[in-house]
Amino acid sequence: MKILLISAAALLYAWVSGEDALTGRWETPPSEKGNVTSVLFKADNTFEGAINKKPFATGRYTLENDVFTFRDNGCNGMEGKYRIIFFSGKDSLRLQPISDSCEGRRNGMSRLVMGRVK
């Protein structure tokens, strides 16, 4: 009975705290060259990106419903806006461009598929 109550309290806390489905670490499968891209989305709406554990990007984001908007330290501070599509029980995601003037970033993110790291 105690375990059931503790589990229920933990689930209630997670639901009430409003942590979005994006918060946490996400990774791509290894590319043909063996590169793994990872992104850590923090609860304070900041993120850190890395390739093979070497940092390459930082920035701030918002997630409203399924619209992911961000600015990072690349692309001269231009904003990117994408529709975030969660699948496989919200353990995987892909991004569909809504607006992003940075062509290189838009092309890379359009092909990006990531899985949650547990």
C-alpha distances in whole Angstrom, upper triangle without the diagonal:
4,5,5,6,9,10,11,12,14,15,16,18,20,21,22,24,26,27,29,29,32,31,30,33,35,37,40,40,43,47,50,51,47,47,43,43,39,38,36,35,34,32,35,37,39,39,41,42,43,45,44,43,46,45,48,46,44,44,42,41,39,37,37,36,38,40,40,43,44,47,47,50,52,54,56,53,53,50,48,46,44,42,39,38,34,33,31,28,29,30,34,36,40,42,45,48,48,51,52,55,55,56,54,51,51,52,49,46,47,47,44,40,38,34,31,31,27
4,5,5,6,9,10,10,12,14,15,16,18,20,21,22,25,25,28,28,30,29,28,31,33,36,39,39,42,46,49,50,46,45,41,41,38,36,34,33,31,29,33,35,36,37,38,40,41,43,43,40,44,43,45,44,42,42,40,39,37,36,36,35,37,39,39,42,42,45,45,48,50,52,54,51,51,48,47,45,43,41,38,37,34,33,31,28,29,29,33,35,39,41,44,47,47,50,50,54,53,54,53,49,49,51,48,45,46,46,43,40,36,33,30,29,26
4,5,5,6,8,10,11,12,14,15,17,18,20,21,23,23,25,25,28,26,26,28,30,32,35,36,39,42,45,46,42,42,38,38,34,33,31,30,29,27,31,33,34,34,36,37,38,40,39,37,41,40,42,41,40,39,38,36,35,33,34,33,34,37,37,39,40,43,43,45,47,49,51,48,49,46,44,42,40,38,35,34,30,30,28,25,26,26,29,32,36,38,41,44,45,47,48,51,50,51,50,46,46,48,45,42,43,43,39,36,33,30,26,26,22
4,6,5,6,9,10,11,12,14,15,16,18,20,22,22,24,24,27,26,26,28,30,32,35,36,39,42,45,46,43,42,38,38,35,34,31,30,29,27,31,32,34,34,36,37,39,41,40,38,42,41,43,42,40,39,38,36,34,32,33,31,32,35,35,38,39,42,43,45,47,49,51,48,48,45,43,41,39,37,34,32,29,28,26,23,24,25,29,31,35,37,40,42,43,46,47,50,50,51,49,46,46,47,44,41,42,42,39,36,33,29,26,26,23
4,5,5,6,9,10,10,12,14,15,16,18,20,21,24,24,27,25,26,28,30,33,36,37,40,44,47,48,45,43,39,39,35,34,31,30,28,26,29,31,33,34,36,37,39,41,41,39,42,41,43,41,39,39,37,35,33,31,32,31,32,35,35,38,39,41,42,45,47,49,50,47,47,44,43,41,39,37,34,33,30,30,28,25,25,26,30,32,36,38,40,43,43,45,46,50,49,51,50,46,46,47,45,42,43,43,40,37,34,30,27,27,24
4,5,5,6,9,10,10,12,14,15,16,19,19,22,22,25,23,23,25,28,31,34,35,38,41,44,45,42,40,37,36,32,31,28,27,25,23,27,29,30,31,33,34,36,38,38,36,38,38,40,38,36,36,34,33,31,30,30,30,31,34,33,36,36,39,39,42,44,46,48,45,45,42,41,39,37,36,32,32,28,29,27,24,24,24,28,30,34,36,39,41,42,44,44,48,47,48,47,44,44,45,43,40,41,41,37,35,31,28,25,24,21
4,5,5,6,9,10,11,12,14,15,17,17,20,19,22,21,21,23,25,28,31,32,35,38,41,42,39,38,34,33,30,29,26,25,24,22,26,27,29,29,31,33,34,36,36,34,37,36,38,36,35,34,32,31,30,27,28,27,28,31,31,34,34,37,37,40,42,44,46,43,43,40,38,37,35,33,29,29,25,25,23,20,21,21,25,27,31,33,36,38,39,41,42,45,45,46,45,41,41,42,40,37,38,38,34,31,28,25,22,22,18
4,5,5,6,9,10,11,12,14,16,17,19,19,22,21,22,25,26,30,32,34,37,40,43,44,41,40,36,35,31,30,27,26,25,22,26,27,29,30,32,34,35,38,38,36,39,38,39,37,35,35,32,31,29,27,27,26,27,30,30,33,34,37,38,41,43,44,46,43,43,40,38,36,34,32,29,28,25,25,24,20,21,22,25,27,31,33,35,38,38,41,42,45,45,46,45,42,41,43,41,37,38,38,35,32,29,26,23,24,21
4,5,5,6,9,10,10,12,14,15,18,19,22,20,21,24,26,30,33,34,37,40,44,45,41,40,36,35,31,29,26,25,23,20,23,25,28,29,31,33,35,37,37,35,38,36,38,36,34,33,31,29,28,26,26,25,27,30,30,32,33,36,36,39,41,43,45,41,42,39,37,35,34,32,29,29,26,26,25,22,22,23,26,28,31,33,36,38,38,40,41,45,44,46,45,41,41,43,41,37,39,39,35,33,30,27,24,24,21
4,5,5,6,9,10,10,13,13,16,16,19,17,17,20,23,26,29,31,34,37,40,41,38,36,32,31,27,26,23,21,20,18,21,23,25,25,27,29,31,33,33,31,34,33,35,33,31,30,28,27,25,23,24,24,25,28,27,30,30,33,33,36,38,40,42,39,39,36,34,33,31,30,27,26,23,24,23,19,19,20,23,25,28,30,33,35,36,38,38,42,41,43,42,38,38,40,37,34,35,35,32,30,26,24,20,20,17
4,5,5,6,9,10,11,12,14,14,17,16,17,20,22,25,28,29,33,36,39,40,37,35,32,30,27,25,22,21,20,17,21,22,24,25,27,29,31,33,33,32,34,33,34,32,31,30,27,25,24,22,22,21,23,25,25,28,29,32,33,36,37,39,41,38,38,34,33,31,29,27,24,24,20,21,20,16,16,17,21,23,26,28,30,33,33,36,36,40,40,41,40,36,36,38,36,32,33,34,30,28,25,22,19,20,17
4,5,5,6,8,10,12,14,15,18,17,19,22,24,28,30,32,36,38,42,43,40,38,34,32,29,27,24,22,21,18,21,22,25,26,28,30,33,35,36,34,36,35,36,34,31,30,28,26,24,22,22,21,23,25,25,28,29,32,33,36,38,40,41,38,38,35,33,31,30,28,25,25,22,23,23,19,19,20,23,25,28,29,32,34,34,36,37,41,40,42,41,38,37,39,37,34,35,35,32,30,27,25,22,22,20
4,5,5,6,9,10,13,14,17,15,17,20,23,26,29,31,35,37,41,41,39,36,33,31,27,25,22,20,18,15,18,19,22,23,26,28,30,33,34,32,34,32,34,31,29,28,25,23,22,20,21,20,23,25,24,26,27,30,31,34,36,38,39,36,36,33,32,30,29,27,25,25,22,24,23,20,19,20,23,24,27,28,31,33,33,35,36,39,39,41,40,36,36,38,36,33,34,35,31,29,26,24,21,21,19
4,6,5,7,7,10,11,13,12,13,17,19,23,26,28,31,34,37,38,35,33,29,27,24,21,19,17,15,13,16,17,20,21,23,25,27,30,31,29,31,29,31,28,26,25,23,21,19,17,18,18,19,22,21,23,24,27,28,31,33,35,36,33,33,30,29,27,26,24,21,21,19,20,20,16,15,16,19,20,24,25,28,29,30,32,32,36,36,37,36,33,33,34,32,29,30,31,28,25,23,20,17,18,16
4,6,6,7,9,11,14,13,16,19,21,24,27,29,33,35,39,40,37,35,31,29,26,23,21,18,17,14,17,18,21,22,25,27,29,32,33,31,33,31,32,30,28,26,23,21,19,17,17,16,18,20,20,23,25,28,29,32,34,35,37,33,33,30,28,26,25,23,20,20,18,19,20,16,15,17,20,20,24,24,27,29,29,31,32,36,36,37,37,33,33,35,33,29,30,31,28,26,23,21,19,20,18
4,5,8,11,13,16,15,17,21,23,27,30,32,35,38,41,42,39,37,33,31,28,25,22,19,17,14,16,18,21,23,26,28,31,34,35,33,35,32,33,31,28,26,23,21,19,17,17,17,19,21,21,24,25,28,29,32,35,36,37,33,33,30,29,27,26,24,22,23,21,23,23,20,18,20,23,23,26,27,29,30,30,32,33,36,36,38,38,34,34,36,35,31,32,33,30,29,26,24,21,23,21
4,6,9,12,14,12,15,18,21,25,28,30,33,35,39,40,37,35,31,28,25,22,19,16,14,11,13,15,18,19,22,25,28,31,32,30,31,29,30,27,25,23,20,18,16,15,16,16,19,20,20,21,22,25,26,29,31,33,34,31,31,28,27,25,25,23,21,22,20,22,23,20,18,19,22,22,25,25,27,29,29,30,31,34,34,36,36,32,32,34,33,29,31,32,29,27,24,23,20,21,19
4,6,9,11,11,14,17,19,23,26,28,32,33,37,38,36,33,29,27,23,20,18,15,13,10,12,13,16,18,21,23,26,29,31,29,30,28,29,26,23,21,18,16,14,12,12,12,15,16,16,18,20,23,24,27,29,31,32,28,28,25,24,22,21,20,18,19,17,20,21,18,15,17,19,19,22,22,24,25,25,27,28,31,31,33,33,29,29,31,30,26,28,29,26,24,22,21,18,20,19
4,7,8,7,10,14,15,19,22,25,28,30,34,34,32,29,26,23,20,17,14,11,10,7,10,11,14,15,18,20,23,26,27,25,27,24,25,23,20,19,16,14,12,11,12,13,14,16,15,17,18,21,22,25,27,28,30,26,26,23,22,20,20,18,16,17,15,18,19,16,13,15,17,17,19,20,22,24,24,25,26,29,29,31,30,27,27,29,27,24,25,26,23,21,19,18,15,16,16
4,5,6,9,13,14,17,20,23,26,28,31,32,30,27,24,21,18,15,13,10,10,8,11,10,13,14,17,18,21,24,26,24,26,23,24,21,19,17,15,12,10,8,9,10,11,12,11,14,15,19,20,23,25,26,28,24,24,21,19,17,16,15,12,13,12,15,16,14,11,13,14,13,16,16,19,20,20,22,23,26,26,28,27,24,23,26,24,20,22,23,20,18,16,15,13,15,16
4,6,8,11,11,15,17,20,23,25,28,30,27,25,21,19,16,14,13,10,11,10,14,12,14,14,17,18,20,22,24,23,25,23,23,21,19,18,16,13,12,9,11,10,10,12,12,15,16,19,20,24,25,26,28,25,25,21,19,17,15,14,10,11,9,11,13,10,7,9,10,10,13,14,17,19,20,22,23,26,26,27,26,23,22,24,22,19,20,20,17,15,13,12,10,13,13
4,6,8,9,12,15,18,21,22,26,27,25,22,19,16,13,10,9,7,9,9,12,10,11,10,13,14,17,19,21,19,21,19,19,17,16,15,13,11,10,8,11,11,10,11,10,12,13,16,17,20,21,23,25,22,21,18,16,15,13,13,9,11,9,12,14,13,9,9,10,9,11,12,15,17,18,20,20,23,23,24,23,19,19,21,19,16,17,18,15,13,11,11,9,11,13
4,7,9,13,16,19,22,24,27,28,25,23,19,16,13,10,7,5,5,6,9,8,10,9,12,13,16,19,20,18,20,18,19,17,15,14,12,11,11,10,13,14,14,14,12,14,14,17,17,20,21,23,25,22,22,20,18,17,16,16,13,14,13,15,16,15,11,11,13,12,15,15,19,20,21,22,22,25,24,26,25,21,22,24,21,18,20,21,17,16,13,12,10,11,12
4,7,10,14,17,19,21,25,25,23,20,16,14,10,8,6,5,6,8,11,11,11,9,11,12,14,16,17,15,18,16,18,16,15,15,14,13,14,14,17,17,17,17,15,17,16,18,18,20,22,24,26,24,24,22,20,20,18,18,15,16,14,16,16,15,12,11,12,13,15,16,20,22,23,24,24,27,25,27,25,21,22,24,21,18,21,20,17,15,12,11,7,8,9
4,7,11,13,15,18,22,22,19,16,13,11,7,6,4,6,9,11,14,13,12,10,9,10,11,13,14,12,15,14,15,14,14,15,15,15,16,16,19,20,18,19,16,18,17,18,17,19,20,23,25,23,24,22,20,20,19,19,15,16,14,16,16,16,13,11,11,12,14,16,20,21,23,24,23,26,24,25,23,20,21,22,19,16,19,18,15,13,10,9,6,5,8
4,7,10,13,15,19,19,16,14,10,8,6,5,6,8,11,14,16,15,14,11,11,10,10,12,13,12,15,14,15,14,14,16,16,15,16,16,19,19,17,18,15,17,16,18,17,19,20,22,25,23,23,21,19,19,17,17,13,14,12,13,14,14,11,9,8,9,11,13,17,19,21,22,21,24,22,23,21,18,18,19,16,14,16,15,11,9,6,5,4,5,9
4,7,9,11,15,15,13,10,7,6,4,7,9,11,15,18,20,18,17,13,12,10,9,10,10,10,13,13,14,14,15,17,18,18,19,19,22,22,19,20,17,19,18,20,18,20,20,22,25,24,24,22,20,20,18,18,15,15,14,14,15,16,14,11,9,10,11,14,17,19,22,23,22,25,22,22,20,17,18,18,14,13,15,13,10,8,5,5,7,7,10
4,6,8,12,13,11,9,6,5,6,9,12,14,18,21,23,21,19,16,14,11,11,10,10,12,14,15,15,15,17,19,20,19,21,20,23,23,20,20,18,20,19,21,19,21,20,22,25,24,24,23,20,20,18,18,15,15,14,14,15,17,15,12,10,10,10,13,16,18,21,23,21,24,21,21,18,16,17,16,12,11,13,11,7,6,4,6,9,10,13
4,6,10,11,9,8,6,8,10,13,15,18,21,24,26,24,23,19,18,15,13,12,11,14,16,17,18,19,21,23,24,23,25,24,27,26,23,24,22,24,23,24,23,24,23,25,28,28,27,26,23,23,21,21,18,17,16,16,15,18,16,13,11,12,13,16,19,21,24,26,24,27,24,23,20,19,19,18,14,14,15,12,10,8,7,8,11,11,14
4,7,7,5,5,5,8,10,14,17,20,23,26,28,26,24,21,19,15,13,10,9,12,15,17,17,19,21,24,26,25,27,26,29,29,26,26,24,26,25,25,23,24,23,25,28,28,28,27,25,25,23,24,21,21,20,19,19,21,20,17,15,16,16,18,21,23,26,27,25,27,24,23,20,19,20,18,15,15,17,13,12,11,11,12,14,14,17
4,5,5,5,7,9,12,15,19,21,25,28,30,27,25,22,20,16,14,11,11,14,16,17,17,19,22,24,26,25,28,27,30,30,26,26,24,25,24,25,23,24,22,23,27,27,27,26,24,25,22,23,21,21,21,20,21,23,22,19,16,17,16,18,20,21,25,26,24,25,22,21,18,17,18,16,13,14,15,11,11,11,12,14,17,17,20
4,5,7,10,12,16,19,23,25,29,32,33,31,29,25,23,19,17,14,13,17,18,20,20,22,25,27,29,29,31,31,33,33,30,30,27,29,28,28,26,26,25,26,29,30,29,29,27,28,25,26,24,24,24,23,23,26,25,22,20,20,19,21,22,24,28,28,26,27,25,22,19,19,20,17,15,17,17,14,14,14,15,17,20,20,24
4,6,9,12,15,19,22,25,28,32,33,31,28,25,22,18,16,12,11,15,16,18,18,20,24,26,29,29,32,31,34,34,31,31,28,29,28,28,25,25,23,25,28,29,29,29,27,28,26,28,26,26,26,26,26,28,27,24,22,22,21,22,24,25,29,29,27,28,24,22,19,19,21,18,15,18,19,16,15,16,17,19,21,21,24
4,7,10,13,17,20,23,26,29,31,29,27,23,20,17,14,10,9,12,14,17,17,19,22,25,28,28,30,30,33,33,30,30,27,29,27,27,25,25,23,25,29,29,29,29,27,28,26,27,25,25,24,24,24,26,25,22,20,20,20,22,24,26,29,30,27,29,25,24,21,20,22,19,16,18,19,16,15,15,15,16,19,18,21
4,7,10,13,17,20,23,26,28,26,23,19,17,13,10,7,6,10,11,13,13,16,19,21,24,24,27,27,30,31,28,27,24,25,23,23,21,21,20,22,25,25,26,26,23,25,23,25,23,23,23,23,23,25,23,20,18,18,18,19,22,23,27,27,24,26,22,21,18,17,19,17,14,15,17,14,13,13,13,15,17,16,19
4,6,10,13,16,19,23,24,23,20,17,14,11,8,6,5,8,10,12,12,14,17,19,22,22,24,24,27,27,25,25,22,23,21,22,19,20,19,21,25,24,25,24,22,23,21,22,20,20,20,20,20,22,20,17,15,15,15,17,20,22,25,25,23,25,22,21,18,16,18,17,13,14,16,14,11,11,10,11,13,12,16
4,7,10,13,16,20,21,19,17,13,11,7,6,4,6,8,9,10,10,11,13,16,18,18,20,20,24,24,22,21,18,19,17,18,16,16,16,18,21,21,21,20,18,20,18,19,17,18,18,19,19,21,19,16,14,13,13,14,18,19,22,22,20,22,19,19,16,14,15,15,11,11,14,12,9,10,8,11,12,12,16
4,7,10,13,16,18,16,14,10,8,6,5,6,8,7,9,9,10,10,12,14,16,16,18,18,22,23,20,20,17,18,16,17,15,16,16,19,22,21,21,20,18,19,18,19,16,17,16,18,18,19,17,14,13,13,13,14,18,19,22,22,21,23,20,21,18,15,17,17,13,12,15,14,11,11,8,9,10,9,13
4,6,10,13,14,12,10,7,6,4,6,9,11,10,11,9,10,9,9,11,12,12,15,15,19,20,18,17,14,15,13,14,12,14,15,17,20,18,19,18,16,17,16,17,14,16,15,17,18,19,16,14,13,12,13,13,17,18,20,21,19,21,19,20,18,15,16,17,14,12,15,15,11,12,9,10,10,10,13
4,6,10,11,10,8,5,5,6,9,12,13,11,13,11,12,10,10,11,11,12,14,14,18,19,18,18,14,15,14,15,13,15,17,20,21,19,20,19,17,18,17,18,16,17,16,18,19,19,16,14,14,14,15,16,19,20,22,22,21,24,22,23,21,18,19,21,17,15,19,18,15,15,11,12,10,10,12
4,7,8,7,6,5,7,9,12,15,17,15,16,14,14,12,10,10,9,9,10,11,15,16,15,15,12,13,11,13,13,15,17,19,21,18,19,17,16,16,15,16,14,16,15,18,19,18,15,14,14,13,15,15,18,19,20,21,20,23,21,23,21,18,19,21,18,16,18,19,16,15,12,13,11,12,13
4,5,6,5,6,8,11,14,18,19,17,18,15,16,14,11,11,9,9,11,12,15,17,17,17,14,14,13,14,14,16,19,21,23,20,21,19,18,18,18,19,16,19,18,20,22,20,17,16,17,16,18,18,21,22,23,23,22,25,24,26,24,21,22,24,22,19,22,23,19,19,16,16,13,14,15
4,5,7,9,12,15,18,21,23,21,22,19,20,17,14,13,11,10,10,11,14,16,17,16,14,15,14,16,16,19,22,24,25,21,22,20,19,19,19,19,17,19,18,21,22,20,17,17,18,18,20,20,22,23,23,24,24,27,26,28,27,23,24,27,24,22,24,25,22,21,18,18,15,16,16
4,6,9,12,15,19,22,24,21,22,19,19,16,13,11,9,9,10,12,14,17,18,17,15,14,13,14,15,17,20,22,23,19,20,18,18,19,19,20,19,21,21,24,25,24,20,21,21,20,22,21,23,23,23,24,23,25,25,27,27,23,24,27,25,22,25,26,23,23,21,21,18,19,20
4,7,10,13,17,20,23,21,21,18,18,14,11,9,6,5,6,9,12,15,15,14,11,10,9,11,12,15,17,19,20,16,17,15,15,15,16,17,15,18,18,22,24,22,19,19,19,18,19,17,20,20,20,20,19,22,21,24,23,20,20,23,22,19,21,23,20,20,18,19,17,18,20
4,7,10,14,17,20,17,17,14,14,11,7,6,4,6,9,11,15,17,17,16,12,11,9,10,9,12,15,17,18,14,16,14,14,15,16,18,16,19,19,23,25,24,20,20,20,18,19,18,20,20,20,20,19,21,20,22,21,18,19,22,20,18,21,22,19,20,18,19,17,18,19
4,7,10,14,16,14,14,11,11,8,6,5,6,7,10,12,16,18,17,16,12,12,9,10,9,11,13,16,17,15,16,14,14,15,15,17,15,18,18,21,23,22,19,18,17,16,16,16,19,19,20,20,18,20,18,21,19,16,17,20,17,15,18,19,16,17,15,16,14,15,17
4,7,11,13,11,10,7,8,6,4,7,9,11,14,16,19,22,20,19,15,15,12,12,9,10,12,15,17,15,17,16,16,17,17,19,18,20,20,22,24,24,20,19,18,17,17,17,20,20,22,21,19,21,19,20,18,15,18,19,16,15,19,19,16,17,14,16,15,14,17
4,7,10,9,8,6,6,5,6,9,11,13,16,17,21,22,20,19,15,15,13,12,10,11,11,15,17,16,17,16,15,17,17,19,17,19,19,21,23,23,20,18,17,15,15,15,18,18,21,20,18,20,17,18,16,13,15,17,13,12,16,16,13,14,12,14,14,14,17
4,6,5,5,4,5,7,9,12,15,16,20,21,24,26,23,22,19,19,16,16,13,13,13,16,19,18,20,19,18,20,20,22,20,21,21,23,24,25,22,19,18,17,17,17,21,21,24,23,21,22,19,20,17,14,17,18,14,14,17,17,14,15,13,15,15,14,17
4,5,5,7,7,9,12,16,18,19,22,23,27,28,25,24,21,21,19,18,15,15,15,17,20,20,21,21,20,22,21,23,21,22,22,23,24,25,23,20,18,18,17,18,21,21,25,24,21,23,19,19,16,14,17,17,13,14,17,15,13,14,13,15,16,15,18
4,6,8,10,13,15,19,21,22,25,26,29,30,28,27,24,25,22,22,19,19,18,21,24,24,25,25,23,25,24,26,23,24,24,24,24,26,24,21,19,19,20,21,24,25,28,28,25,27,23,23,20,18,21,20,16,17,20,18,15,16,14,15,16,15,18
4,6,9,11,13,17,20,21,24,25,28,29,27,27,23,24,21,21,18,17,18,21,23,23,25,25,23,25,24,26,24,25,24,25,25,26,23,21,20,20,21,22,25,26,28,28,26,27,24,24,21,19,22,22,18,18,21,20,17,17,15,16,16,14,16
4,6,10,12,16,19,21,24,25,29,30,28,27,24,23,21,19,16,15,16,19,21,21,23,23,22,25,24,27,25,26,26,27,28,29,26,23,22,22,22,22,25,25,28,27,25,26,22,23,19,18,21,21,18,18,22,20,18,19,17,19,19,17,20
4,6,8,12,15,17,21,22,26,28,26,25,21,20,17,16,12,11,13,16,18,18,20,20,20,22,22,24,23,25,25,26,27,28,25,23,22,21,21,21,24,23,26,25,22,23,20,21,18,16,19,20,17,17,20,20,17,19,17,19,18,17,20
4,7,11,14,16,20,22,25,27,25,23,19,19,15,14,10,9,9,12,14,15,16,17,17,19,20,23,21,24,24,26,28,29,25,24,22,20,20,19,22,21,23,22,19,20,16,17,14,13,16,17,14,14,18,18,16,18,17,19,19,19,22
4,7,10,12,16,18,22,24,22,20,16,15,12,10,6,6,7,11,12,12,13,14,14,16,17,20,19,22,22,25,27,27,24,22,21,19,18,17,19,19,21,19,16,17,14,16,14,11,15,16,13,13,17,18,15,17,16,18,19,19,22
4,7,10,14,16,20,22,21,19,15,14,10,9,5,6,9,12,13,11,13,13,13,16,17,20,19,22,22,25,27,27,23,22,21,19,19,18,20,19,21,19,17,18,16,18,17,14,16,18,16,15,19,20,17,19,17,19,19,19,21
4,7,11,13,17,20,19,16,13,11,7,6,4,6,9,12,12,9,11,10,11,13,15,18,17,20,21,24,27,26,23,22,21,19,19,17,19,18,19,17,15,17,15,18,17,14,16,19,17,15,18,20,18,19,18,20,19,20,23
4,7,10,14,17,16,14,11,9,6,6,7,9,12,14,14,11,12,10,11,12,14,16,16,19,20,23,26,25,21,22,21,19,18,16,18,17,18,17,15,17,16,19,19,15,17,20,18,16,19,21,19,20,19,20,19,20,23
4,7,10,13,13,10,7,6,4,7,9,12,14,15,16,12,12,10,9,10,11,13,12,16,17,20,23,22,19,19,18,16,16,14,16,15,15,15,14,17,16,19,19,15,16,19,18,15,17,20,17,18,17,19,18,19,22
4,6,10,10,8,6,5,6,10,12,16,17,18,19,15,15,11,11,10,11,12,11,15,16,20,22,21,18,19,18,16,16,14,15,15,14,15,15,18,18,21,21,18,17,21,20,16,18,21,19,19,18,19,18,21,22
4,6,7,6,5,7,9,12,15,19,20,20,21,18,17,13,12,10,10,9,9,12,13,16,19,18,15,16,16,13,14,12,14,14,13,15,16,19,20,22,22,18,18,21,20,16,17,20,18,18,17,18,17,19,21
4,6,5,7,8,11,15,18,22,23,23,24,20,19,15,14,11,11,10,10,13,14,17,20,19,16,18,18,15,16,14,15,15,14,15,17,20,22,23,24,21,20,23,22,19,19,22,20,20,19,20,19,22,24
4,6,8,11,14,18,21,24,25,25,26,23,22,18,16,13,11,9,9,10,11,15,18,16,14,17,16,14,15,13,14,15,14,16,19,22,23,25,26,22,20,23,23,19,19,21,20,19,19,19,19,22,23
4,6,10,13,17,19,23,23,23,25,22,20,16,14,10,8,6,5,7,9,12,16,15,12,15,14,11,11,10,10,12,11,14,16,20,21,22,22,19,17,20,19,16,15,18,16,16,16,17,17,20,22
4,6,10,14,16,20,20,20,21,19,16,13,10,7,6,5,6,9,12,15,19,18,15,17,16,13,12,9,10,10,9,11,13,16,18,19,20,17,15,18,18,14,14,17,16,16,17,18,18,22,24
4,7,10,13,17,17,17,19,16,14,10,8,6,5,6,6,10,12,16,19,19,15,17,15,12,11,8,10,10,9,11,12,15,16,17,18,14,13,16,16,12,13,16,14,15,15,17,17,19,22
4,7,10,14,14,14,15,12,11,7,6,4,6,9,10,13,16,19,22,22,19,20,18,15,14,11,12,10,9,9,10,13,13,16,17,13,13,16,16,13,14,17,16,17,17,19,19,22,24
4,7,10,11,11,13,9,9,6,5,7,9,12,12,16,18,21,24,24,20,21,19,16,15,12,14,12,12,11,10,12,12,15,15,12,12,16,15,12,15,17,16,17,17,19,19,21,24
4,7,8,9,9,6,6,5,6,9,12,15,16,19,21,24,27,27,23,24,22,19,18,15,16,14,14,12,10,12,11,14,14,11,13,16,15,14,16,19,17,20,19,22,22,23,26
4,5,8,8,6,8,8,9,12,14,17,17,20,22,25,27,28,24,24,22,19,18,16,17,16,17,15,12,13,11,14,13,10,13,16,14,13,16,18,17,19,18,21,21,22,25
4,7,7,6,9,10,12,15,17,21,21,24,25,28,30,31,27,27,25,22,21,19,21,19,20,18,14,15,12,15,14,12,15,17,16,15,19,20,19,21,21,23,23,24,27
4,6,6,8,10,11,15,16,20,20,23,25,28,30,31,28,27,25,22,20,18,19,17,18,16,12,12,9,12,10,9,12,14,13,13,17,18,17,20,20,23,24,25,28
4,5,6,8,10,13,15,19,20,23,26,28,31,32,29,28,26,23,21,18,18,15,16,13,10,9,6,9,9,8,10,13,13,13,16,18,18,21,22,25,26,27,30
4,6,9,11,15,18,22,23,26,28,31,34,35,31,31,29,26,24,21,21,18,19,15,12,10,9,12,12,12,14,16,17,17,19,22,21,24,25,28,29,30,33
4,6,9,13,16,19,21,24,26,29,32,33,29,29,27,24,22,19,20,17,17,14,11,11,10,13,14,12,14,17,17,16,19,21,21,23,24,26,27,28,31
4,7,10,13,17,19,22,24,28,31,31,28,28,26,23,20,17,17,14,14,10,8,7,7,11,12,10,11,15,15,15,17,20,19,22,23,26,26,28,31
4,7,10,14,15,19,21,25,28,28,25,26,23,20,18,15,15,12,11,8,7,8,8,12,13,11,11,15,15,13,15,18,18,20,21,24,24,26,29
4,7,10,12,16,18,21,25,25,22,23,20,17,14,11,11,8,8,6,4,7,8,10,12,9,8,12,12,10,12,15,14,17,18,21,22,24,27
4,7,9,13,16,19,23,23,20,21,19,15,13,9,9,6,5,5,6,10,11,13,14,11,10,13,14,11,12,15,14,16,17,20,21,24,26
4,6,9,12,16,19,20,17,18,15,12,9,6,5,4,5,7,8,12,13,13,14,11,9,12,12,9,9,12,12,13,15,17,18,21,24
4,6,10,13,17,17,14,16,14,10,8,6,5,6,6,10,12,15,16,17,18,15,12,14,15,11,10,13,13,13,14,16,17,21,23
4,6,10,13,14,11,12,10,7,6,5,6,9,10,13,14,18,18,18,19,15,13,15,15,11,11,13,11,11,11,13,14,17,20
4,7,10,11,9,11,8,5,5,6,8,11,12,16,17,21,21,21,21,18,16,17,16,12,12,13,11,10,11,12,13,17,19
4,7,8,5,7,6,4,7,9,11,14,16,19,20,24,23,23,23,20,18,19,18,15,14,14,12,10,10,10,10,14,16
4,6,5,6,5,6,8,11,13,17,19,22,23,27,26,26,25,22,21,21,20,17,16,15,14,10,10,9,11,14,16
4,5,6,6,8,11,15,17,21,23,26,26,30,29,29,28,25,24,24,22,19,19,17,15,12,11,9,10,13,14
4,5,8,10,13,16,18,22,23,26,28,31,31,30,30,27,25,26,24,21,21,20,18,14,13,11,10,13,13
4,6,7,11,13,16,19,21,23,24,28,27,27,27,24,22,23,21,18,18,18,15,12,11,9,8,12,12
4,7,11,14,17,20,22,25,25,28,27,27,26,23,22,23,20,18,18,17,14,11,8,6,5,8,9
4,7,11,14,17,19,22,22,26,24,24,23,20,19,19,17,14,14,13,11,7,6,4,6,10,12
4,7,10,13,16,18,18,22,21,21,20,17,16,16,14,11,11,11,8,6,5,6,8,12,14
4,7,10,13,15,16,19,18,17,17,14,12,13,11,8,8,8,6,5,7,9,12,15,18
4,6,9,12,12,15,15,15,14,12,10,11,10,7,6,8,7,8,9,12,14,17,20
4,7,9,11,14,14,14,14,12,9,10,11,8,6,9,9,11,13,16,18,21,24
4,6,7,10,11,11,12,10,7,9,11,8,7,10,11,13,16,19,21,24,27
4,7,10,12,13,15,13,10,12,14,12,10,14,15,17,19,21,23,26,29
4,7,9,10,13,11,9,12,14,12,11,15,16,18,20,23,25,28,31
4,5,7,10,8,6,10,12,10,11,14,15,18,20,23,24,27,30
4,6,9,9,8,11,13,13,13,16,17,21,23,26,27,30,33
4,6,6,6,9,10,11,12,15,16,19,21,24,26,28,31
4,6,5,6,9,10,10,13,14,18,20,24,26,28,32
4,5,5,6,9,10,11,13,16,18,22,24,26,30
4,5,5,6,8,10,11,14,16,19,21,23,26
4,6,5,6,9,10,13,16,19,21,24,27
4,6,5,7,9,13,15,19,22,24,27
4,6,6,7,10,13,16,19,21,24
4,5,5,8,10,14,16,19,22
4,6,9,12,15,18,20,24
4,7,10,14,17,19,23
4,6,10,13,15,19
4,7,10,13,16
4,7,9,13
4,6,9
4,6
4
